[in-house]
């Protein structure tokens, strides 16, 4: 489980979100069996998406963040609910890249392309925002998305450290967003602290306690903490959901697969669970859904 802190500057100028995501990222690494470079990429996207999910307003809302780059890791996607529980995957989990100046080559692994963000807030149509991937370092691209698509001045900082065997030692993220009519003094104070905020890897390695990190990055800025709670890597797939998804496939194609293989196996890309369905299973699902 990860631990997420939500706060607000005392003058109401900015909301502050801090997530210690080491356990969450390690869980994702184990599920997807990622090499070090994809671990770093997926871990950053999961952390960022969890933070973004916490900006949603209502239960049932969710957000999907999809980095569609041309780098070696391929597409990287994550989905978060409004509390910050998250799931995700990386298209090429076993690709590893040489380090650049002693650091994981996240930008090279992501490459160039687009960042697609879909918010499902219960309206008839979801909100869709698309921006170009700039740095490929994830954090800067998230800030750019908010500035260009939602016109919200945002600071995003993400960091992680792996040991020599690829185990996640520390991971976390910071999201600070200015609210309407933010005080100039608070804006200037946040800007003054940007060099500290940018060092997320060091912050979460040295002080995994969220409150200690908040006090460090908000030095000179009075703030209040709303709450701090646990979030995790959570996949909500089920046999019923997978079965209903099969009904969207052309019946003739389904029949041909069943004749050839005797059953259809469906896998979840988020948790790697697999579900097998026979012809009689599908008929039962069709009856249950009123499509027999």
N, C-alpha and C positions, 0 to 999 in steps of 0.2 A: 504493500500500500504506500501511496505517497501522502504527503501532508501539505495542505494548501492554506495559506493565510490571506484573508481579505481585509483590506483597510482603506481608510480615506484620510487625506490630509485634514487637519483640524479646521481649516477654512473652507473646506468643500471644493478645493480647486482640482484635485486629482484623485482617482482611485488607484489603489496599489494592490497587485496580486503577486504572491510569492509562492512557488511550488518546489518542494523537495521531491524530486521524481526518481531517485535512484532505484528504489525497489520496483517501481512501475516499469522502468526501462529494462531492468534485469529480467523481469517476468516476460516482457516482450522478446527479449533476446533469446530466452530459453524456448519460447513457443516457436519462434521463426528460425532458430538456429543461425542467427546472423553472425557474419564475420565482423571484425572490429569496425571497418569503415561503414557498412550498413547499420551497425548498432548505433554509431554516432549520429548518422543521418536520421534514422527512424526515431531514435531517442529524442532528438531535438524537435522533430515534427510532432511527436506524441505530447511532449511537454508544452509546446506552443499551443497545440489544439486544446489541451486541457485548460490552459489559462484562458483561451478565447471562449471556451464553452461557459466558463464562469461569468462571462459578461452578458450571457443570455438572461432573459427576465423570468421566464415561466417554466414550470415543470412540463415536460413533454417536448420542449424545444431541443434542437440539436444542431450541431455544426459539423460540416465535412470540409476538411482542408486537404487539397490535392496538389502536390508539386509534380507537375508534368514536364520534367526536364529531360534533356537528351544525354545526361551523364550516365556513367557505368551502372549506377544503382537503379536506373529506370524510374518509373513513377513511384511516388511515396504518398500514401494516403492515410489519414486518421479521422476518426469520428468521435465527438465528445457530446455528452449530455450537458444539461444546464448546471450540473453540480461539478463537472470536471472529470467524471469517469470516462475513460477513453479506450479505444481499440484502434488498431491500424496494421498496416503491412508495407513492406518494401518489395518492389517487383523482383529485384535480383539480390536476394539475401546473402549470397555466398561470395559476391565480388568484393575483393579487397584492393585498395590502392596504396601505393607507397606514401609515406608521410612527406609533407612539404614543410621545410624549416622546423622539423620536430613536431608538427601538428597534423592531426587527421585532415585529409584533403576533402572536407565536406563539400566545398564549392565545386571541385572537380567531379565528385560523385553525383552531384545534383545536375550540374550543367545548366544550359540555357533552355528556356521554354516559358510556360505560364504557370502562375499560381491561381488555382480555382478555389473559391470559397463559396459554399452553399449553406445558407441558414434556413432551417425549417422551423418557423415560429407559429405554425398552425394556421397560417393564412392559406388562401386558395393556391397561391403560387409561392414557392420559396424565393428568398433573396439570393441572387447569384452575383458574385463579384469576381472579376478576372483582371489580373495585373501581370506584367512581365516579370519573370525571375531576374533579379538584378545581380546581387552578390552571390547567391546560391548558398549563403551561410545560414539561411533560414530566419534568424532573428531580424536581420535588416529587411528581408523580404516581407515579413509579417508587419513591420512598422510601415513599410511603403504601401502595403495593401490598405491599412487603416487610413493612411493619409490620402491616398488617391481614390479609394472606393467609398469610404465612409466619412471622410473629412474629419477624422479624429486624430489629433496630434498624439503620437504613441511612442513610448520607449520600450523596446523589447530586448532582453538579454538572455541568452541561453548558454549553458555550459555543461561539460561532462568530463569525467576522467575514467579511463579504463586501466586495469593492471596489465601485466605482461601476458596474461592468459585470456584477456578480453573480458574479464568480469567487470561489471560496473561498480566502481568505487564510490563515485559521487555524480549526481546529475541534478539539474534544477533550472528554473527559469523565473524571470521577473518581467512583469508587464505593468507599466505605468501609463495611464491615459488621462489627459487633461479633460476636465468637464467644462461645460459652457460657463463663460464669465470667470475663468480662472484668474486668480490674482497674479499680477506681474511679478511680485516678490517671490511667490512660490515657483513660478516658471523659472525665474533666474536661479533659485536655489537648486532646483532639479537639474538644470543645465550645468551648474557648478559641480554637481555630484556625478555627472555622466561618466567620467573616467573610472570611478569606483563601480558604478552600476554595470559597466561594460565587462568587468572582470568576473563574470558569473562562475566560471570554472573554479577560480580560486576561492570565491566567496562560499560556494557550497562544499568545497573540500575542507576549508578551514573552519567554517561555522555552519554546520548543517541545521542548526536551530533557526527557524524562520524569523522569530522575533529578533534575534541577534542580527540577522541579515537586514531586517527592516530598519533597525536602529542605525546600521552602517550606511545603507544607501539613502536614507532620509535624514542624514546628519544636518542639523540646523532647521529641520522642518517638523513642526508638531504634527502628530498624526494619531488617529484612533483606530483600533483593531475591531472589526465587526465580529469575525469568528475565525476559527482555525479547525479544520476537520480533515478526515482521511478521504482520499480518492484512490482509485485503483485502475488497473488494466482490466476491463470488463467487457466480455463478449456476450451478447444477448441472443445468440443463435439458438435454435431448437429444432428438433425433428419435425414438429408441426410446421414451423416457418419454412423449412427447406422443402417439405412436401408440397406446401401451397405454391412455392416458387416453381415447382415442376409443372404445374398446371398452365404456366405461361408459355411452355414449349409446345410447338406444333404437335398435335396428337399422333400424326403419322410418324414423325421423327421419334417420339417416345416409343411407339409400337416397334419400330425398326430396331431401336437400341435393345428393347426387352427381348425381342426374338433372337438377336445376335448374342447378347451377353447374359440374358436371364434375369438381370437386375440392373438398376441404375445407382451408381454411387455418387453422392454429392458431397463436396468438401467445402468447409468454411475457410475463406482466405484470412480471416482475422484470428482464429484460434486453432486452425488445422484439424478440427473435429470432422469426422466423416460419417455420413449417414447412408445406409443402403435401403433401396426400395424395390420390391418386386411388383409384378403386374397387379397382384391382388391388393397390395398396399396402396397403389395409385388409384385403383377403383374405389377403395374405401375413402380415400381423400376426396375424390370427385363426388361421392355421395354426400359426404359431410359438408362439402362446400356448395351442394345443390347443383352440381354440373354433370351428374350422371345421365 
